[in-house]
């Protein structure tokens, strides 16, 4: 890492759940104002902006910002991790000084929602859609089943992912599902697409979030001077545009490459990680993440979670907001994983960890199409 240290100087979420009174632009605007207020800044201080789904130029115009730099990378739910990485590079290069990383999505109410139709000439339209592979639940079934077959992961262990995360979401008024769950509860919920029961699939919500990204030097003079969150390392990678064409359906090449890059840049080992967020649109993703990032060996993730290692009091706290399965999932979840990491590092989480110094966020985009990793810390490098 060369150039100035980068920090998250402001972070905030909108209200979550069913918000039919707000369009996607409204959600982004709300998130922007909340994050800027958190940082003690205004839109006049912003000279960089990012947006996934909609053009960052349209969003900037709506906000009244004329950016010197913008990024519209849109590769699914990990886009916001990539935006933070790209914003850091842009600030270090001198292209801008203060970047708004924005997310707002009407995933439930569909107000102002951009159409996401895969044209017949696309890869998916030619090679998967004709066979009924048309939505996330049935796109992820084949890799999940193959993973379970090859690693010996049981249906009960898959359900344990949700159970463990329910211990974090329990009682949180902002979580869509905030009750303690058992394996029996999960397996008794309706089957959506084998092997996924309803409670092994993410919730569908409206909501948004934003980050204010700048140099650590500047962040120390802003409202959050006592609690900046530093970006120590990051990585991004990709796998296949089609889940059916992955090199190996039981392992995410993107997870492996992006996490290695982020850990190397940050100069950390797995033992240095106090807190972990792994994108969990479906219950198998944390299993892939734990194994592909190297926290556990091949075929060990299911038992690792079932033994309580990721629950409160466990040695590797994972998805401490309840994740996309329980907390919120607007369609692109990565922003909310970053927000929870920031809260934990600031000491402001609903279920706060003790002595947390380093948090790692692992994101996925599409059906293992893209991946990104962030290493964040409350300790200045």
Buried (B, 14 or more C-beta within 10 A) or exposed (E): BEEBBBBBBBBBBBEBBBBEEBBBBBBBBBBBBBBBBBBBBEBEBBBBBBBBBBEBBEBBEBBEBEBBBBBBBBBBBBBBBBBBBBBBBBBBEEBBBBBBBBBBBBBBBEBBBEEEEEEEEBBBEEBBBEEEBEEBBBBBBBBBBBBBEBBEBEBBBBBBBBBBBBBBBBEBEBBBBBEEBEBEBBBEBEEBBEBBBEBBBBBBBBBBBBBBBBBBEBBBEBBBEEBBBBBBBBBBBBBBBBBBEBEEBBBBBBBBBBBBBBBEBBEBEBEBBBBBBBBBBBBBBBBBBBBBBBBBEEBBBBBBBBEBBBBEEBEBBBBBBBBBBBBBBBBBBBBBBBBBBBBBBBEEBBBEBEEBBBBBBBBBBBBBBBBBBBBBBBEEE
